[in-house]
Amino acid sequence: MHRAYEWGYGRAIRESAAAGGMASLLETEIPVPGLPDSRSQLAVPIVVGNTLSAVLYVEDVLDRRFGFDDEDALVAVAALLGPTIRGMQELAESTSEPVALGGGGPPVQGPPTVIRHYPADDSVFVGDDYLIKGVAGAIFCKLLRDYTESGRTEFTRADPTCSL
């Protein structure tokens, strides 16, 4: 089903429920990330093993923006990302020592990045871009909170103080 159709249908149902006095029963509305006037979309699955891990999604304001060559390119990228994600997961599981990720460098320069957290479903936005939601969003916010409150930069599974 076309995204604009789905959005319009959902919007109509939401407005009808609100008009019928059921606004308090509706979930908190969270702004949909992406282009406000998207006319072309293309999505390709990223598979890790036999499991759908993520989706590469692109959109554009132009009609029929994406063709077979664009789809082929995204499929090729997704085919590379799947094994890369799996390798990173295996490395993380097999590494008993924490891996240094380049800490100790100069402080980051530039304007601050705005992180928005919606507790209703633990969705997280970085600037205007959707990042993640659910349990992963709650964990991400916990890590950010620990970093901003205490400067903590190391988190391991063996650390008993790392809890939500």
N, C-alpha and C positions, 0 to 999 in steps of 0.2 A: 504494500500500500504506500502511496506517495506520502512523504513526510508532511507536506503542507496540508493534505487532506486529513491525516491523523491529528495534526495539531488543531485544525479547525473543528473537527468532530469533538475532540477532547475539550476544547474551549467552549463549544456549545453546551455540552453536558455539564460542565462546571458552572456556567452562567445560569443554566436552567435549575440546577440544584440550589444555587445561591438565591435565585429569585423565589424558589419554593420554600425558603426559610431553613435550608439545611446547610448554610455556610459554615456553621460551627463544626460540622461533621467532615468537612473537606480537609485534606492534607494541606500543609503550608505550601504555597506555590513558590517555586524556585525558578528564577529566570533560566530559560533554555540557552545553553552556550551556542555559539556559532553565528553565522551571518543572519541578520534580521530578514533579509529578502532573498534567501537561498533559492535558486531556480534549478540547480544541477547538483546532484549528489552521487558519490561513488563510495562503496564500502567493500573492504576485502578482509576476510578473517585472518588472524595470526594464530596458527595452531602450534602448540607445544606438545609433542608426543601425539596423543589422540585427543587432546583437550583444547577447546577453544580458549585461548588465553587473552586475546584482545582483538580489536578491530581497527584497521586503518580506515579513516573516514576523511574524505575531502568534499568540499562544497564550493560553489561559485554562484555569483549573482547572474551569470549569463545562462540562457537556455542552451541545452545540449552542449555544454562546455567540454564534457569528457567523452573520449572515444575509446576505441579498442586499444590503441597504443598506451593511453593513460592507464587503462585497466591492466594491461600486460605489465607496465612498469610497477604499479602497486602490488600486483601478485608477486613479482620478482622480489620486491623489498620485503613483503610479508614472508616469503620463503626463506629469506636470510634472517629475519628477525626471530622466527620460531626457534631454530637451533641455537641462536645467540642467547635468547632468554633461557632456554633449557640449560645451556652451558653455565650461565651465570647462577641459575638455581642450584645446579650440582656443585659448583664451586663454593657457594655460600653454605651448603649443607656439609661439605667435606672439610672445610677450613675450620680448624679449631682455634687458631689464633686470629684476632681481629686484623683486618687488612687496612693499612693506612691509606686514606683517600686524599692525600695531599694537604693535610692540615698544616698549620704553621706558616702559611704564606701571608702575603700582605692582605690587609683588610679589603673587603669588597668596596669598590667605589661606585657612585651613581645614586640615583634616587631609590628610596626604599620600595620594596615590592609589597603590595597589599594582598594579604591572605584573608579571605572571607570564609567563615565556617557557619553552616546552618545546622544547629543542633537537632532539628526535626528529623533529619535523616543522615546527619553527619556528612553532608556534601561539603566539599572544599573547592574553592575557586582561587586561582592565582591570578591576580589582576582581574580581567574579565573572562579568563579561560577556565573551564571546568577541569578539575584534576581527578577527583575520586570521591566516592561516597561510601556509606555503610561502615562496617567494622574497620576497613582499611583507612577511611577518612578519620575515624575516631583515634586510631593509632597514630596517624600522621599528626593530628592536632596535639596529641599527648607528647610526641617527640618535639614538636615545635615549642610547646609550652615549657618543657624541661630545658630546652636550649635557651629560650629567652629569659627564664627565671633564674637558672643556675649556671648557664654556659656549658651544660653537659653536651658532649659531642660523641660519646661512645655508648652504645647500647648493644648488649649481647643477650642471647637466650639464657645464659647461665647467671645473669645478673638478677638477684632476687628483688632489687629495688625497682626494676622495670616492670611496672604493672599499671593497668588502667584504672 
